[in-house]
Amino acid sequence: MQKVKRFEIITPAAALKEIMRSFRERNITGYSVIQDVTGSGDRGWQSGDELSDISKNILIITTTEPGKEHELEETLRPILKRYGGVCMVTDALWLKH
């Protein structure tokens, strides 16, 4: 297994385009996007059943090598400040096949 830093980003769907651009700039090609994420946070309950994507949340999961997470963190910080959301960074193990 390989050590990685796991990024879990929950943010409004409107931020997806900008986050994907930042991934491309850093050659991050492996990620998952989960649509219509529900839950409660500093903006209250997010039900995921709104008529437009403006107030829907998404979950993006990706990884980086240890030591390379700070560049992605600093790229995501202004996006999260502008759109809202959270980003959790944790140590993980990648089971290569």
N, C-alpha and C positions, 0 to 999 in steps of 0.2 A: 504494500500500500504506500501511497505517496501523500506527504503532508501538504495541505492546501489551506488557504483562507477562504471561507465560504461567506458570500455576500447574500443577504436576503433584504430586498428593497421593497417596501410597500409604499406606494405613491399613487396619486391620481393618474388615470390612463392618459391624460393630456401630456404627461411628462415622458411618455414612452419614446417618442421620436427623438427627443434630446438625449435620453439615456442611451438609446441604440447608437446615436452618432458618437457619443463618448466611448462606447464599446468598440466601434469600428476604428476610431483613432488609436486605440490601444491594442488592436488586433485580438480582441476578445471575441471569439467565435462560438464559444460554448455557453449557452444560457437557456433558461426556461422562463416563459412568461405565462402566468396564470391569471386569467381574466376574472372580473366580477368578484373580487375578494371582499368578504364582509367582515365586520368587527367594529370595535369601539376604540376611539382614541381621543386626541385632543380636539378633534372636530366633531365629536359625538358619534352616534351610531351611523355606520355606512352599510346600507342594506344591499347594495349591488343591483337593485332592480329599477334604477332610475331610467328615464326615457333617453337620456343622452349619456355619452361617455365622459362628459365634463366632470361629473361628480362620482364616477365609478372608480374603484381602486383596482390596482393590479399588484401582483407579486412577481418580482424578477429574482431568479436565483442564478448565481454564477460563482466561479472560483478564480483565484489567482494564486500564484506561487507565493510562499512566505517571503516577505521582504519587498514585494511589489504591490502590496495592498495600499500603501500610503498615497500613491499617485492616483489610484482610482477613488479613494476616499475624498481627496481634495477636489477631484472632478465632480463627484456626486454632491458634495456639500452645497454649492450654489444652486444646483437644480432642486434639491430638497428644500432649500430656503425659499425658492421662488414658488414651487408647486405645493409644498408640504409633503409630509411622509416621514418614514423612518428607514434606517439602514442598520442592520445588525451584522457585525463581522465576527465570525467565530473560527476557531481552529477545527479542522475536519481532516478526515483521512479519505482519500480517493482510492477506491478499489478498481484498479485497472483490469481490463479483461483482455 
